[in-house]
Protein backbone atom coordinates (compact mmCIF):
# COMPACT_ATOMS: atom_id res chain seq x y z
CA UNK A 1 0.00 0.00 0.00
CA UNK A 2 1.11 3.59 -0.43
CA UNK A 3 2.18 5.15 2.91
CA UNK A 4 -0.94 7.28 3.30
CA UNK A 5 -3.22 4.30 2.64
CA UNK A 6 -1.26 2.13 5.10
CA UNK A 7 -1.55 4.84 7.75
CA UNK A 8 -5.30 5.12 7.17
CA UNK A 9 -5.78 1.34 7.48
CA UNK A 10 -3.71 1.35 10.69
CA UNK A 11 -5.86 4.16 12.07
CA UNK A 12 -9.05 2.26 11.21
CA UNK A 13 -7.72 -0.86 12.96
CA UNK A 14 -6.92 1.22 16.03
CA UNK A 15 -10.46 2.54 16.09
CA UNK A 16 -11.94 -0.92 15.48
CA UNK A 17 -9.99 -2.55 18.35
CA UNK A 18 -10.25 -0.03 21.19
CA UNK A 19 -8.04 -0.39 24.25
CA UNK A 20 -10.02 -1.23 27.44
CA UNK A 21 -8.56 1.71 29.39
CA UNK A 22 -7.43 4.15 26.71
CA UNK A 23 -9.76 4.76 23.83
CA UNK A 24 -7.10 4.52 21.11
CA UNK A 25 -4.49 1.74 21.29
CA UNK A 26 -0.82 2.35 20.52
CA UNK A 27 0.02 1.38 16.93
CA UNK A 28 3.40 0.36 15.52
CA UNK A 29 4.27 0.29 11.83
CA UNK A 30 7.63 -1.05 10.71
CA UNK A 31 9.81 1.98 9.90
CA UNK A 32 11.93 0.27 7.25
CA UNK A 33 11.51 1.59 3.71
CA UNK A 34 8.52 3.89 3.31
CA UNK A 35 7.21 2.93 6.76
CA UNK A 36 8.77 6.14 8.11
CA UNK A 37 6.38 8.15 5.93
CA UNK A 38 3.45 5.96 6.98
CA UNK A 39 4.31 6.52 10.67
CA UNK A 40 4.50 10.29 10.20
CA UNK A 41 1.12 10.28 8.46
CA UNK A 42 -0.35 8.03 11.15
CA UNK A 43 0.96 10.36 13.82
CA UNK A 44 -0.86 13.23 12.11
CA UNK A 45 -4.23 11.49 11.65
CA UNK A 46 -4.26 9.21 14.72
CA UNK A 47 -1.70 10.34 17.28
CA UNK A 48 -0.86 7.19 19.25
CA UNK A 49 2.16 5.78 17.40
CA UNK A 50 4.81 3.59 19.01
CA UNK A 51 8.10 5.44 19.36
CA UNK A 52 11.52 5.13 20.94
CA UNK A 53 13.96 7.78 22.10
CA UNK A 54 17.40 7.49 20.55
CA UNK A 55 20.54 9.62 20.58
CA UNK A 56 21.52 10.97 17.17
CA UNK A 57 25.21 10.07 16.71
CA UNK A 58 25.96 13.29 14.82
CA UNK A 59 24.21 15.88 16.98
CA UNK A 60 24.26 13.95 20.28
CA UNK A 61 20.66 15.09 20.76
CA UNK A 62 17.86 12.76 21.82
CA UNK A 63 15.34 12.26 19.01
CA UNK A 64 12.03 10.44 18.94
CA UNK A 65 11.79 7.70 16.28
CA UNK A 66 8.32 6.49 15.32
CA UNK A 67 7.63 2.85 14.45
CA UNK A 68 10.14 0.04 14.81
CA UNK A 69 13.05 -1.19 12.71
CA UNK A 70 13.41 -4.78 11.60
CA UNK A 71 16.92 -6.05 10.94
CA UNK A 72 18.23 -9.54 10.32
CA UNK A 73 19.07 -9.87 14.01
CA UNK A 74 15.79 -8.48 15.34
CA UNK A 75 13.61 -10.42 12.88
CA UNK A 76 14.30 -13.76 14.62
CA UNK A 77 13.67 -12.25 18.04
CA UNK A 78 10.43 -10.59 16.87
CA UNK A 79 9.05 -13.77 15.33
CA UNK A 80 9.94 -15.84 18.39
CA UNK A 81 7.79 -13.54 20.55
CA UNK A 82 4.73 -13.77 18.30
CA UNK A 83 1.73 -15.72 19.47
CA UNK A 84 -0.04 -17.53 16.68
PDB file of N, CA, C and O in Angstrom:
ATOM      1  N   UNK A   1       0.837  -1.183   0.000  1.00  0.00           N
ATOM      2  CA  UNK A   1       0.000   0.000   0.000  1.00  0.00           C
ATOM      3  C   UNK A   1       0.883   1.247   0.000  1.00  0.00           C
ATOM      4  O   UNK A   1       1.994   1.219   0.529  1.00  0.00           O
ATOM      5  N   UNK A   2       0.404   2.322  -0.579  1.00  0.00           N
ATOM      6  CA  UNK A   2       1.111   3.592  -0.427  1.00  0.00           C
ATOM      7  C   UNK A   2       1.104   4.007   1.047  1.00  0.00           C
ATOM      8  O   UNK A   2       0.201   3.616   1.787  1.00  0.00           O
ATOM      9  N   UNK A   3       2.092   4.793   1.485  1.00  0.00           N
ATOM     10  CA  UNK A   3       2.183   5.149   2.912  1.00  0.00           C
ATOM     11  C   UNK A   3       0.920   5.771   3.489  1.00  0.00           C
ATOM     12  O   UNK A   3       0.544   5.452   4.617  1.00  0.00           O
ATOM     13  N   UNK A   4       0.260   6.649   2.748  1.00  0.00           N
ATOM     14  CA  UNK A   4      -0.942   7.280   3.297  1.00  0.00           C
ATOM     15  C   UNK A   4      -2.089   6.286   3.457  1.00  0.00           C
ATOM     16  O   UNK A   4      -2.871   6.385   4.403  1.00  0.00           O
ATOM     17  N   UNK A   5      -2.189   5.337   2.541  1.00  0.00           N
ATOM     18  CA  UNK A   5      -3.221   4.303   2.644  1.00  0.00           C
ATOM     19  C   UNK A   5      -2.920   3.366   3.816  1.00  0.00           C
ATOM     20  O   UNK A   5      -3.823   2.999   4.567  1.00  0.00           O
ATOM     21  N   UNK A   6      -1.654   2.981   3.971  1.00  0.00           N
ATOM     22  CA  UNK A   6      -1.256   2.130   5.096  1.00  0.00           C
ATOM     23  C   UNK A   6      -1.573   2.819   6.417  1.00  0.00           C
ATOM     24  O   UNK A   6      -2.100   2.188   7.334  1.00  0.00           O
ATOM     25  N   UNK A   7      -1.261   4.096   6.522  1.00  0.00           N
ATOM     26  CA  UNK A   7      -1.549   4.843   7.746  1.00  0.00           C
ATOM     27  C   UNK A   7      -3.047   4.891   8.019  1.00  0.00           C
ATOM     28  O   UNK A   7      -3.474   4.759   9.166  1.00  0.00           O
ATOM     29  N   UNK A   8      -3.837   5.077   6.980  1.00  0.00           N
ATOM     30  CA  UNK A   8      -5.299   5.119   7.170  1.00  0.00           C
ATOM     31  C   UNK A   8      -5.828   3.771   7.637  1.00  0.00           C
ATOM     32  O   UNK A   8      -6.665   3.716   8.537  1.00  0.00           O
ATOM     33  N   UNK A   9      -5.351   2.680   7.036  1.00  0.00           N
ATOM     34  CA  UNK A   9      -5.777   1.339   7.482  1.00  0.00           C
ATOM     35  C   UNK A   9      -5.364   1.099   8.931  1.00  0.00           C
ATOM     36  O   UNK A   9      -6.136   0.537   9.708  1.00  0.00           O
ATOM     37  N   UNK A  10      -4.165   1.517   9.300  1.00  0.00           N
ATOM     38  CA  UNK A  10      -3.708   1.346  10.690  1.00  0.00           C
ATOM     39  C   UNK A  10      -4.606   2.131  11.643  1.00  0.00           C
ATOM     40  O   UNK A  10      -4.964   1.641  12.715  1.00  0.00           O
ATOM     41  N   UNK A  11      -4.966   3.350  11.248  1.00  0.00           N
ATOM     42  CA  UNK A  11      -5.859   4.156  12.074  1.00  0.00           C
ATOM     43  C   UNK A  11      -7.216   3.470  12.239  1.00  0.00           C
ATOM     44  O   UNK A  11      -7.764   3.423  13.340  1.00  0.00           O
ATOM     45  N   UNK A  12      -7.751   2.939  11.142  1.00  0.00           N
ATOM     46  CA  UNK A  12      -9.048   2.261  11.210  1.00  0.00           C
ATOM     47  C   UNK A  12      -8.983   1.030  12.106  1.00  0.00           C
ATOM     48  O   UNK A  12      -9.931   0.750  12.840  1.00  0.00           O
ATOM     49  N   UNK A  13      -7.878   0.292  12.054  1.00  0.00           N
ATOM     50  CA  UNK A  13      -7.718  -0.859  12.958  1.00  0.00           C
ATOM     51  C   UNK A  13      -7.678  -0.418  14.413  1.00  0.00           C
ATOM     52  O   UNK A  13      -8.263  -1.061  15.285  1.00  0.00           O
ATOM     53  N   UNK A  14      -6.979   0.687  14.668  1.00  0.00           N
ATOM     54  CA  UNK A  14      -6.923   1.216  16.028  1.00  0.00           C
ATOM     55  C   UNK A  14      -8.284   1.615  16.548  1.00  0.00           C
ATOM     56  O   UNK A  14      -8.577   1.439  17.730  1.00  0.00           O
ATOM     57  N   UNK A  15      -9.109   2.145  15.687  1.00  0.00           N
ATOM     58  CA  UNK A  15     -10.457   2.541  16.093  1.00  0.00           C
ATOM     59  C   UNK A  15     -11.376   1.327  16.226  1.00  0.00           C
ATOM     60  O   UNK A  15     -12.309   1.338  17.029  1.00  0.00           O
ATOM     61  N   UNK A  16     -11.114   0.285  15.444  1.00  0.00           N
ATOM     62  CA  UNK A  16     -11.942  -0.924  15.476  1.00  0.00           C
ATOM     63  C   UNK A  16     -11.660  -1.756  16.730  1.00  0.00           C
ATOM     64  O   UNK A  16     -12.572  -2.366  17.288  1.00  0.00           O
ATOM     65  N   UNK A  17     -10.397  -1.782  17.173  1.00  0.00           N
ATOM     66  CA  UNK A  17      -9.993  -2.553  18.350  1.00  0.00           C
ATOM     67  C   UNK A  17      -9.616  -1.598  19.473  1.00  0.00           C
ATOM     68  O   UNK A  17      -8.428  -1.409  19.733  1.00  0.00           O
ATOM     69  N   UNK A  18     -10.582  -0.995  20.144  1.00  0.00           N
ATOM     70  CA  UNK A  18     -10.252  -0.031  21.190  1.00  0.00           C
ATOM     71  C   UNK A  18      -9.580  -0.697  22.388  1.00  0.00           C
ATOM     72  O   UNK A  18      -9.846  -1.855  22.709  1.00  0.00           O
ATOM     73  N   UNK A  19      -8.711   0.057  23.032  1.00  0.00           N
ATOM     74  CA  UNK A  19      -8.040  -0.391  24.251  1.00  0.00           C
ATOM     75  C   UNK A  19      -9.038  -0.297  25.399  1.00  0.00           C
ATOM     76  O   UNK A  19      -9.828   0.646  25.436  1.00  0.00           O
ATOM     77  N   UNK A  20      -9.029  -1.261  26.358  1.00  0.00           N
ATOM     78  CA  UNK A  20     -10.024  -1.232  27.440  1.00  0.00           C
ATOM     79  C   UNK A  20      -9.914  -0.004  28.342  1.00  0.00           C
ATOM     80  O   UNK A  20     -10.923   0.437  28.891  1.00  0.00           O
ATOM     81  N   UNK A  21      -8.722   0.556  28.509  1.00  0.00           N
ATOM     82  CA  UNK A  21      -8.557   1.714  29.389  1.00  0.00           C
ATOM     83  C   UNK A  21      -8.461   3.004  28.572  1.00  0.00           C
ATOM     84  O   UNK A  21      -9.180   3.970  28.824  1.00  0.00           O
ATOM     85  N   UNK A  22      -7.563   2.997  27.594  1.00  0.00           N
ATOM     86  CA  UNK A  22      -7.428   4.153  26.715  1.00  0.00           C
ATOM     87  C   UNK A  22      -8.287   3.908  25.489  1.00  0.00           C
ATOM     88  O   UNK A  22      -8.391   2.776  25.015  1.00  0.00           O
ATOM     89  N   UNK A  23      -8.892   4.944  24.982  1.00  0.00           N
ATOM     90  CA  UNK A  23      -9.762   4.758  23.828  1.00  0.00           C
ATOM     91  C   UNK A  23      -8.990   4.244  22.617  1.00  0.00           C
ATOM     92  O   UNK A  23      -9.410   3.278  21.979  1.00  0.00           O
ATOM     93  N   UNK A  24      -7.870   4.879  22.296  1.00  0.00           N
ATOM     94  CA  UNK A  24      -7.103   4.517  21.114  1.00  0.00           C
ATOM     95  C   UNK A  24      -5.848   3.737  21.501  1.00  0.00           C
ATOM     96  O   UNK A  24      -5.029   4.237  22.272  1.00  0.00           O
ATOM     97  N   UNK A  25      -5.683   2.516  20.975  1.00  0.00           N
ATOM     98  CA  UNK A  25      -4.486   1.737  21.295  1.00  0.00           C
ATOM     99  C   UNK A  25      -3.246   2.315  20.607  1.00  0.00           C
ATOM    100  O   UNK A  25      -3.355   3.061  19.634  1.00  0.00           O
ATOM    101  N   UNK A  26      -2.095   1.969  21.113  1.00  0.00           N
ATOM    102  CA  UNK A  26      -0.817   2.345  20.521  1.00  0.00           C
ATOM    103  C   UNK A  26      -0.585   1.490  19.289  1.00  0.00           C
ATOM    104  O   UNK A  26      -0.766   0.273  19.344  1.00  0.00           O
ATOM    105  N   UNK A  27      -0.189   2.099  18.174  1.00  0.00           N
ATOM    106  CA  UNK A  27       0.020   1.376  16.926  1.00  0.00           C
ATOM    107  C   UNK A  27       1.484   1.478  16.527  1.00  0.00           C
ATOM    108  O   UNK A  27       2.114   2.521  16.699  1.00  0.00           O
ATOM    109  N   UNK A  28       2.017   0.389  15.995  1.00  0.00           N
ATOM    110  CA  UNK A  28       3.400   0.364  15.517  1.00  0.00           C
ATOM    111  C   UNK A  28       3.422  -0.112  14.072  1.00  0.00           C
ATOM    112  O   UNK A  28       2.889  -1.174  13.748  1.00  0.00           O
ATOM    113  N   UNK A  29       4.042   0.680  13.211  1.00  0.00           N
ATOM    114  CA  UNK A  29       4.268   0.289  11.826  1.00  0.00           C
ATOM    115  C   UNK A  29       5.781   0.162  11.658  1.00  0.00           C
ATOM    116  O   UNK A  29       6.542   0.991  12.156  1.00  0.00           O
ATOM    117  N   UNK A  30       6.199  -0.867  10.964  1.00  0.00           N
ATOM    118  CA  UNK A  30       7.629  -1.051  10.706  1.00  0.00           C
ATOM    119  C   UNK A  30       8.160   0.182   9.981  1.00  0.00           C
ATOM    120  O   UNK A  30       7.562   0.624   8.999  1.00  0.00           O
ATOM    121  N   UNK A  31       9.267   0.737  10.447  1.00  0.00           N
ATOM    122  CA  UNK A  31       9.806   1.985   9.900  1.00  0.00           C
ATOM    123  C   UNK A  31      10.772   1.766   8.747  1.00  0.00           C
ATOM    124  O   UNK A  31      11.272   2.739   8.182  1.00  0.00           O
ATOM    125  N   UNK A  32      11.048   0.535   8.385  1.00  0.00           N
ATOM    126  CA  UNK A  32      11.932   0.267   7.250  1.00  0.00           C
ATOM    127  C   UNK A  32      11.262   0.749   5.965  1.00  0.00           C
ATOM    128  O   UNK A  32      10.035   0.738   5.860  1.00  0.00           O
ATOM    129  N   UNK A  33      12.061   1.168   4.997  1.00  0.00           N
ATOM    130  CA  UNK A  33      11.512   1.590   3.711  1.00  0.00           C
ATOM    131  C   UNK A  33      10.603   2.791   3.860  1.00  0.00           C
ATOM    132  O   UNK A  33      10.957   3.757   4.535  1.00  0.00           O
ATOM    133  N   UNK A  34       9.434   2.743   3.238  1.00  0.00           N
ATOM    134  CA  UNK A  34       8.524   3.888   3.306  1.00  0.00           C
ATOM    135  C   UNK A  34       7.668   3.871   4.565  1.00  0.00           C
ATOM    136  O   UNK A  34       6.753   4.685   4.692  1.00  0.00           O
ATOM    137  N   UNK A  35       7.942   2.964   5.495  1.00  0.00           N
ATOM    138  CA  UNK A  35       7.212   2.934   6.756  1.00  0.00           C
ATOM    139  C   UNK A  35       7.395   4.201   7.569  1.00  0.00           C
ATOM    140  O   UNK A  35       6.512   4.579   8.339  1.00  0.00           O
ATOM    141  N   UNK A  36       8.549   4.871   7.404  1.00  0.00           N
ATOM    142  CA  UNK A  36       8.770   6.136   8.110  1.00  0.00           C
ATOM    143  C   UNK A  36       7.692   7.145   7.717  1.00  0.00           C
ATOM    144  O   UNK A  36       7.126   7.824   8.574  1.00  0.00           O
ATOM    145  N   UNK A  37       7.413   7.239   6.414  1.00  0.00           N
ATOM    146  CA  UNK A  37       6.382   8.153   5.932  1.00  0.00           C
ATOM    147  C   UNK A  37       5.006   7.744   6.455  1.00  0.00           C
ATOM    148  O   UNK A  37       4.204   8.595   6.838  1.00  0.00           O
ATOM    149  N   UNK A  38       4.740   6.443   6.467  1.00  0.00           N
ATOM    150  CA  UNK A  38       3.448   5.957   6.982  1.00  0.00           C
ATOM    151  C   UNK A  38       3.299   6.311   8.460  1.00  0.00           C
ATOM    152  O   UNK A  38       2.216   6.708   8.889  1.00  0.00           O
ATOM    153  N   UNK A  39       4.372   6.174   9.247  1.00  0.00           N
ATOM    154  CA  UNK A  39       4.313   6.518  10.669  1.00  0.00           C
ATOM    155  C   UNK A  39       4.075   8.003  10.873  1.00  0.00           C
ATOM    156  O   UNK A  39       3.320   8.386  11.767  1.00  0.00           O
ATOM    157  N   UNK A  40       4.701   8.846  10.064  1.00  0.00           N
ATOM    158  CA  UNK A  40       4.495  10.292  10.197  1.00  0.00           C
ATOM    159  C   UNK A  40       3.047  10.658   9.851  1.00  0.00           C
ATOM    160  O   UNK A  40       2.437  11.494  10.517  1.00  0.00           O
ATOM    161  N   UNK A  41       2.513  10.037   8.820  1.00  0.00           N
ATOM    162  CA  UNK A  41       1.116  10.284   8.455  1.00  0.00           C
ATOM    163  C   UNK A  41       0.183   9.781   9.552  1.00  0.00           C
ATOM    164  O   UNK A  41      -0.774  10.461   9.921  1.00  0.00           O
ATOM    165  N   UNK A  42       0.467   8.593  10.068  1.00  0.00           N
ATOM    166  CA  UNK A  42      -0.353   8.030  11.145  1.00  0.00           C
ATOM    167  C   UNK A  42      -0.318   8.926  12.372  1.00  0.00           C
ATOM    168  O   UNK A  42      -1.337   9.122  13.034  1.00  0.00           O
ATOM    169  N   UNK A  43       0.831   9.458  12.668  1.00  0.00           N
ATOM    170  CA  UNK A  43       0.963  10.358  13.817  1.00  0.00           C
ATOM    171  C   UNK A  43       0.070  11.584  13.629  1.00  0.00           C
ATOM    172  O   UNK A  43      -0.512  12.082  14.592  1.00  0.00           O
ATOM    173  N   UNK A  44      -0.039  12.063  12.405  1.00  0.00           N
ATOM    174  CA  UNK A  44      -0.863  13.235  12.114  1.00  0.00           C
ATOM    175  C   UNK A  44      -2.353  12.928  12.221  1.00  0.00           C
ATOM    176  O   UNK A  44      -3.110  13.731  12.767  1.00  0.00           O
ATOM    177  N   UNK A  45      -2.785  11.771  11.704  1.00  0.00           N
ATOM    178  CA  UNK A  45      -4.227  11.489  11.655  1.00  0.00           C
ATOM    179  C   UNK A  45      -4.733  10.692  12.849  1.00  0.00           C
ATOM    180  O   UNK A  45      -5.942  10.621  13.069  1.00  0.00           O
ATOM    181  N   UNK A  46      -3.826  10.085  13.631  1.00  0.00           N
ATOM    182  CA  UNK A  46      -4.258   9.207  14.722  1.00  0.00           C
ATOM    183  C   UNK A  46      -3.640   9.612  16.060  1.00  0.00           C
ATOM    184  O   UNK A  46      -4.344   9.715  17.064  1.00  0.00           O
ATOM    185  N   UNK A  47      -2.338   9.839  16.075  1.00  0.00           N
ATOM    186  CA  UNK A  47      -1.698  10.340  17.283  1.00  0.00           C
ATOM    187  C   UNK A  47      -0.938   9.333  18.119  1.00  0.00           C
ATOM    188  O   UNK A  47       0.173   9.621  18.563  1.00  0.00           O
ATOM    189  N   UNK A  48      -1.507   8.156  18.347  1.00  0.00           N
ATOM    190  CA  UNK A  48      -0.861   7.193  19.248  1.00  0.00           C
ATOM    191  C   UNK A  48      -0.019   6.205  18.446  1.00  0.00           C
ATOM    192  O   UNK A  48      -0.488   5.131  18.070  1.00  0.00           O
ATOM    193  N   UNK A  49       1.235   6.587  18.192  1.00  0.00           N
ATOM    194  CA  UNK A  49       2.155   5.779  17.403  1.00  0.00           C
ATOM    195  C   UNK A  49       3.330   5.375  18.295  1.00  0.00           C
ATOM    196  O   UNK A  49       3.901   6.199  19.009  1.00  0.00           O
ATOM    197  N   UNK A  50       3.674   4.094  18.237  1.00  0.00           N
ATOM    198  CA  UNK A  50       4.806   3.586  19.011  1.00  0.00           C
ATOM    199  C   UNK A  50       6.067   4.362  18.633  1.00  0.00           C
ATOM    200  O   UNK A  50       6.318   4.615  17.455  1.00  0.00           O
ATOM    201  N   UNK A  51       6.851   4.734  19.634  1.00  0.00           N
ATOM    202  CA  UNK A  51       8.096   5.439  19.360  1.00  0.00           C
ATOM    203  C   UNK A  51       9.149   5.061  20.389  1.00  0.00           C
ATOM    204  O   UNK A  51       8.837   4.551  21.465  1.00  0.00           O
ATOM    205  N   UNK A  52      10.394   5.319  20.037  1.00  0.00           N
ATOM    206  CA  UNK A  52      11.516   5.129  20.945  1.00  0.00           C
ATOM    207  C   UNK A  52      12.353   6.395  20.934  1.00  0.00           C
ATOM    208  O   UNK A  52      12.374   7.126  19.944  1.00  0.00           O
ATOM    209  N   UNK A  53      13.037   6.648  22.026  1.00  0.00           N
ATOM    210  CA  UNK A  53      13.956   7.783  22.100  1.00  0.00           C
ATOM    211  C   UNK A  53      15.360   7.262  21.827  1.00  0.00           C
ATOM    212  O   UNK A  53      15.805   6.302  22.456  1.00  0.00           O
ATOM    213  N   UNK A  54      16.049   7.889  20.897  1.00  0.00           N
ATOM    214  CA  UNK A  54      17.402   7.490  20.546  1.00  0.00           C
ATOM    215  C   UNK A  54      18.285   8.722  20.480  1.00  0.00           C
ATOM    216  O   UNK A  54      17.798   9.831  20.257  1.00  0.00           O
ATOM    217  N   UNK A  55      19.589   8.529  20.674  1.00  0.00           N
ATOM    218  CA  UNK A  55      20.538   9.624  20.580  1.00  0.00           C
ATOM    219  C   UNK A  55      21.102   9.650  19.166  1.00  0.00           C
ATOM    220  O   UNK A  55      21.647   8.656  18.685  1.00  0.00           O
ATOM    221  N   UNK A  56      20.966  10.796  18.509  1.00  0.00           N
ATOM    222  CA  UNK A  56      21.520  10.970  17.167  1.00  0.00           C
ATOM    223  C   UNK A  56      23.037  11.007  17.284  1.00  0.00           C
ATOM    224  O   UNK A  56      23.573  11.831  18.025  1.00  0.00           O
ATOM    225  N   UNK A  57      23.747  10.125  16.563  1.00  0.00           N
ATOM    226  CA  UNK A  57      25.208  10.071  16.710  1.00  0.00           C
ATOM    227  C   UNK A  57      25.914  11.338  16.245  1.00  0.00           C
ATOM    228  O   UNK A  57      27.006  11.642  16.726  1.00  0.00           O
ATOM    229  N   UNK A  58      25.322  12.077  15.327  1.00  0.00           N
ATOM    230  CA  UNK A  58      25.959  13.291  14.823  1.00  0.00           C
ATOM    231  C   UNK A  58      25.756  14.484  15.750  1.00  0.00           C
ATOM    232  O   UNK A  58      26.708  15.194  16.075  1.00  0.00           O
ATOM    233  N   UNK A  59      24.527  14.699  16.168  1.00  0.00           N
ATOM    234  CA  UNK A  59      24.212  15.881  16.975  1.00  0.00           C
ATOM    235  C   UNK A  59      24.264  15.619  18.476  1.00  0.00           C
ATOM    236  O   UNK A  59      24.289  16.559  19.270  1.00  0.00           O
ATOM    237  N   UNK A  60      24.280  14.351  18.865  1.00  0.00           N
ATOM    238  CA  UNK A  60      24.262  13.953  20.280  1.00  0.00           C
ATOM    239  C   UNK A  60      22.982  14.399  20.982  1.00  0.00           C
ATOM    240  O   UNK A  60      22.939  14.475  22.210  1.00  0.00           O
ATOM    241  N   UNK A  61      21.946  14.693  20.209  1.00  0.00           N
ATOM    242  CA  UNK A  61      20.661  15.087  20.758  1.00  0.00           C
ATOM    243  C   UNK A  61      19.726  13.881  20.770  1.00  0.00           C
ATOM    244  O   UNK A  61      19.802  13.015  19.898  1.00  0.00           O
ATOM    245  N   UNK A  62      18.850  13.836  21.762  1.00  0.00           N
ATOM    246  CA  UNK A  62      17.857  12.761  21.816  1.00  0.00           C
ATOM    247  C   UNK A  62      16.737  13.073  20.838  1.00  0.00           C
ATOM    248  O   UNK A  62      16.183  14.172  20.843  1.00  0.00           O
ATOM    249  N   UNK A  63      16.410  12.099  20.000  1.00  0.00           N
ATOM    250  CA  UNK A  63      15.342  12.260  19.013  1.00  0.00           C
ATOM    251  C   UNK A  63      14.329  11.143  19.190  1.00  0.00           C
ATOM    252  O   UNK A  63      14.664  10.043  19.630  1.00  0.00           O
ATOM    253  N   UNK A  64      13.095  11.439  18.842  1.00  0.00           N
ATOM    254  CA  UNK A  64      12.028  10.444  18.939  1.00  0.00           C
ATOM    255  C   UNK A  64      11.861   9.790  17.572  1.00  0.00           C
ATOM    256  O   UNK A  64      11.656  10.481  16.573  1.00  0.00           O
ATOM    257  N   UNK A  65      11.950   8.458  17.522  1.00  0.00           N
ATOM    258  CA  UNK A  65      11.789   7.698  16.282  1.00  0.00           C
ATOM    259  C   UNK A  65      10.465   6.952  16.353  1.00  0.00           C
ATOM    260  O   UNK A  65      10.204   6.224  17.312  1.00  0.00           O
ATOM    261  N   UNK A  66       9.632   7.134  15.337  1.00  0.00           N
ATOM    262  CA  UNK A  66       8.321   6.490  15.315  1.00  0.00           C
ATOM    263  C   UNK A  66       8.388   5.176  14.573  1.00  0.00           C
ATOM    264  O   UNK A  66       9.116   5.052  13.588  1.00  0.00           O
ATOM    265  N   UNK A  67       7.624   4.178  15.042  1.00  0.00           N
ATOM    266  CA  UNK A  67       7.635   2.851  14.447  1.00  0.00           C
ATOM    267  C   UNK A  67       8.753   2.009  15.029  1.00  0.00           C
ATOM    268  O   UNK A  67       9.318   2.343  16.071  1.00  0.00           O
ATOM    269  N   UNK A  68       9.069   0.919  14.355  1.00  0.00           N
ATOM    270  CA  UNK A  68      10.144   0.038  14.808  1.00  0.00           C
ATOM    271  C   UNK A  68      10.925  -0.430  13.589  1.00  0.00           C
ATOM    272  O   UNK A  68      10.375  -0.545  12.494  1.00  0.00           O
ATOM    273  N   UNK A  69      12.206  -0.699  13.787  1.00  0.00           N
ATOM    274  CA  UNK A  69      13.054  -1.187  12.708  1.00  0.00           C
ATOM    275  C   UNK A  69      13.181  -2.700  12.796  1.00  0.00           C
ATOM    276  O   UNK A  69      13.284  -3.261  13.887  1.00  0.00           O
ATOM    277  N   UNK A  70      13.172  -3.346  11.659  1.00  0.00           N
ATOM    278  CA  UNK A  70      13.407  -4.780  11.602  1.00  0.00           C
ATOM    279  C   UNK A  70      14.720  -5.004  10.865  1.00  0.00           C
ATOM    280  O   UNK A  70      14.893  -4.574   9.725  1.00  0.00           O
ATOM    281  N   UNK A  71      15.639  -5.684  11.537  1.00  0.00           N
ATOM    282  CA  UNK A  71      16.921  -6.046  10.939  1.00  0.00           C
ATOM    283  C   UNK A  71      17.009  -7.561  10.917  1.00  0.00           C
ATOM    284  O   UNK A  71      16.125  -8.239  11.441  1.00  0.00           O
ATOM    285  N   UNK A  72      18.044  -8.091  10.328  1.00  0.00           N
ATOM    286  CA  UNK A  72      18.231  -9.542  10.317  1.00  0.00           C
ATOM    287  C   UNK A  72      18.279 -10.103  11.721  1.00  0.00           C
ATOM    288  O   UNK A  72      17.713 -11.163  11.988  1.00  0.00           O
ATOM    289  N   UNK A  73      18.955  -9.396  12.630  1.00  0.00           N
ATOM    290  CA  UNK A  73      19.070  -9.869  14.012  1.00  0.00           C
ATOM    291  C   UNK A  73      17.751  -9.751  14.770  1.00  0.00           C
ATOM    292  O   UNK A  73      17.395 -10.651  15.531  1.00  0.00           O
ATOM    293  N   UNK A  74      17.028  -8.663  14.574  1.00  0.00           N
ATOM    294  CA  UNK A  74      15.789  -8.477  15.342  1.00  0.00           C
ATOM    295  C   UNK A  74      14.633  -9.298  14.779  1.00  0.00           C
ATOM    296  O   UNK A  74      13.678  -9.592  15.497  1.00  0.00           O
ATOM    297  N   UNK A  75      14.709  -9.667  13.507  1.00  0.00           N
ATOM    298  CA  UNK A  75      13.614 -10.421  12.881  1.00  0.00           C
ATOM    299  C   UNK A  75      13.377 -11.744  13.616  1.00  0.00           C
ATOM    300  O   UNK A  75      12.231 -12.091  13.902  1.00  0.00           O
ATOM    301  N   UNK A  76      14.435 -12.478  13.922  1.00  0.00           N
ATOM    302  CA  UNK A  76      14.304 -13.761  14.620  1.00  0.00           C
ATOM    303  C   UNK A  76      13.700 -13.550  15.999  1.00  0.00           C
ATOM    304  O   UNK A  76      12.813 -14.293  16.418  1.00  0.00           O
ATOM    305  N   UNK A  77      14.185 -12.534  16.701  1.00  0.00           N
ATOM    306  CA  UNK A  77      13.665 -12.252  18.036  1.00  0.00           C
ATOM    307  C   UNK A  77      12.196 -11.834  17.985  1.00  0.00           C
ATOM    308  O   UNK A  77      11.403 -12.244  18.832  1.00  0.00           O
ATOM    309  N   UNK A  78      11.835 -11.020  16.993  1.00  0.00           N
ATOM    310  CA  UNK A  78      10.430 -10.591  16.868  1.00  0.00           C
ATOM    311  C   UNK A  78       9.504 -11.759  16.580  1.00  0.00           C
ATOM    312  O   UNK A  78       8.435 -11.867  17.181  1.00  0.00           O
ATOM    313  N   UNK A  79       9.900 -12.627  15.673  1.00  0.00           N
ATOM    314  CA  UNK A  79       9.053 -13.770  15.331  1.00  0.00           C
ATOM    315  C   UNK A  79       8.943 -14.768  16.487  1.00  0.00           C
ATOM    316  O   UNK A  79       7.906 -15.407  16.658  1.00  0.00           O
ATOM    317  N   UNK A  80       9.998 -14.900  17.270  1.00  0.00           N
ATOM    318  CA  UNK A  80       9.944 -15.843  18.388  1.00  0.00           C
ATOM    319  C   UNK A  80       8.979 -15.386  19.484  1.00  0.00           C
ATOM    320  O   UNK A  80       8.491 -16.203  20.265  1.00  0.00           O
ATOM    321  N   UNK A  81       8.703 -14.075  19.543  1.00  0.00           N
ATOM    322  CA  UNK A  81       7.786 -13.541  20.554  1.00  0.00           C
ATOM    323  C   UNK A  81       6.336 -13.505  20.086  1.00  0.00           C
ATOM    324  O   UNK A  81       5.439 -13.203  20.872  1.00  0.00           O
ATOM    325  N   UNK A  82       6.103 -13.808  18.823  1.00  0.00           N
ATOM    326  CA  UNK A  82       4.726 -13.770  18.299  1.00  0.00           C
ATOM    327  C   UNK A  82       3.910 -14.935  18.826  1.00  0.00           C
ATOM    328  O   UNK A  82       4.417 -16.041  19.012  1.00  0.00           O
ATOM    329  N   UNK A  83       2.655 -14.666  19.057  1.00  0.00           N
ATOM    330  CA  UNK A  83       1.727 -15.716  19.470  1.00  0.00           C
ATOM    331  C   UNK A  83       0.798 -15.983  18.311  1.00  0.00           C
ATOM    332  O   UNK A  83       0.075 -15.090  17.868  1.00  0.00           O
ATOM    333  N   UNK A  84       0.811 -17.182  17.827  1.00  0.00           N
ATOM    334  CA  UNK A  84      -0.040 -17.530  16.684  1.00  0.00           C
ATOM    335  C   UNK A  84      -1.236 -18.339  17.118  1.00  0.00           C
ATOM    336  O   UNK A  84      -2.059 -18.719  16.286  1.00  0.00           O
TER     337      UNK A  84
END
